[in-house]
Amino acid sequence: MWQTYDSPVSNLLNYAPAKFEKAENWPDYGQEFGVTSAHIPELLRLMQDKALLDLEPEEVQQDANWPATLDPELALWGPVYAWRTLGQLQAVALLDGALTILNSASVDWAIEDLMEICPLLGPAALEPLGDLVQAHLATEDYILPLIEGLVKIPKKFPETRDRCVAILQSSLQKFSQNTEDNNSFLISGLQDLKGVEAADVIKAAYEAGAIDEFHVGTWAYTQVELGLKTAADFTEAELTAAMPPEMQQMRELLDRLERQQKPDALSQGLPVDPSAYPSTKPPQFSDIAKSSKSAQKNVSQGFGNSSAAKKKKKKK
């Protein structure tokens, strides 16, 4: 069922298609739309409007109940602008609905936007974010953006660094109850903040096998990231995480398929320079990591170049 909104909040439904931008490039939505802190409750309602979050413009054209004054291609971005406006108003209450949006199949904009919004919310967001993280560490809920948002606050407010490290460290102390992925996310945040205070609990999580080294690195790698050691203190093998068995099996399968599809010129006795012949050796972890980073640079960020229909994308 379609919800209705009063002016000026209703103006967010007829604005423009959203695109990913850094928060410093966002317009002042409050000033542009005449929205103030008095409108926070209605903005929260718009931010979580499931009908708009799941909106498929081509489908509403046949819905007699759809408001004739609204363009569905624009209205579907209403929750995005409500979310951003709440961030600019420093409405920490938006975090109450953040996890629902992050775990929905409706949106992909929230992941990137939350990274921009958390520093806008400022130090007041630290404890609410920490509580959300703590409450969902043992679940499969998608909390990585919450942790990354938490870690971004000290970048803007350096005085909050110790509090942020303490929150991450306290969360990691429950590593035996948390999922491996979430433990890995916490350690990644502590690496970023050089959280040497948490070294003992990080080491304990590694020793318990409660993390995914392929995503967060080995204990040797983490010591280097924390500033406790240098890369010269370890061998390359100690710094390199082993590829997960299932990924190794997939790599080997793809490698066999590739060899089957290519003529084996060497075995046929054809004149060929062996150095120019593609290697069939599976790539090492460092090769995959390098390739992954290169590929990421060529992928368009956010949703700026996406059509409205492509806005809906599963994140997990």
Buried (B, 14 or more C-beta within 10 A) or exposed (E): EBEEBEEBBBBBBEBEBBBBBEBEEBEEBBEBBEBEEEBBEBBBBBBBBBEBBBBEBEEBEEEEEBBEEBEBBBBBBBBBBBBBBBBBBBBBBBBEBBBBBBBBEBBBBBBBBBBBBBBBBBBEBBEBBBEBBBEBBEEEBBBBBBBBBBBBBBBEBEEBBEBBBBBBBBBBBBBEEBBBBBBBBBBBBBBBBEBBBBBEBBEBBBEEEBBBBBBBBBBBBBBBBBEEBEEEEBEEEBBBBEBEEEEEEEBEEEBEEEEEEEEEEEEEEEEEEEEEEEEEEEBEBEEBBEEEEEEEEEEEEBBEEBEBEEBBEEBE
